[in-house]
Amino acid sequence: MSHGSWWPRPKPDNDREVWDLVPLLRVGPLLLGGGMDQGDVEKALDEQPSSYGQYNSYVKNARFSRNGVKTLYDAETGRLKAVAVDALIGPRVRFLDEVELIGRPPSEVAGWFFDNHEGLGLEFRINQCGDPAFDELGLVLSTQRAGDHLLSRAIFVARDWAESCGDTSEGPLAGLNLL
């Protein structure tokens, strides 16, 4: 008897879109840092949000379930500031055409950054949850459960939200459940 059969299964890699990351500026078709509002994101993803809300007085969000992304907006301006990508169904996001950030074994992704951070001029920091975070890239690596396994997921942020982007106690993303 399998006790894990009720866990959602990851979408196969060949059924996922492939997005490129331009740190602090763009992930796939989504422009970070003020270039898009929710309507622009809906057009780019060709999907209406399955849910939306407001985390706090600073951050609004919308979930795009078919695309496997959650978008976060500055509550005052309504502009896109961050994108969280689901490990199970979200697009495959590539960095420098060398490493895929989504749906991979976490040790593979974090290991690549650990091995290459100095050559890229990055400070390798671990946040309070044990997740690697890179302010210079506006990138927080995290994990998501897939049955008895963990898969990599990521949050990509705009330049003006990048400082301490991985900090779970301070900053725009502090304390937010981004799954």
Buried (B, 14 or more C-beta within 10 A) or exposed (E): EEEEEEBEEBBEEEEBEEBEBEBBBBBBBBBBBBEBBBEBBBEBBEBEBEEBEEBEEBBBBBBBBEBBBBBBBBBEEEBBBBBBBBBBBBBBBBBEEEBBBBBBEBEEBBEBBEEBBEEEEBEBBEBEEEBBBBBBBBBBBBBBEBBEBBBBBBBBBBBBBBEBBBBBEEBBBBEBEBE
